[in-house]
């Protein structure tokens, strides 16, 4: 499996900072929104990364609803919410 990287390079310098795409601010923000019961729209490529990064445990599930053209409405649902 190929590791993807996201890089930010300085405009007037020859310095770039690269992070694995799974630890980018994009995924940090996405996981924060999903952890706080907010819905997010994600693409097919993001699903496997979200599954790897989501909280481990049987009480959290990723619920996906197709939106269009390979994009999904995603939300973390806790078992305590499911069993009410």
Helices and strands as residue ranges (DSSP letters): E 5-9, E 16-20, G 21-23, H 25-35, E 40-43, H 44-53, E 60-68, E 71-78, H 79-82
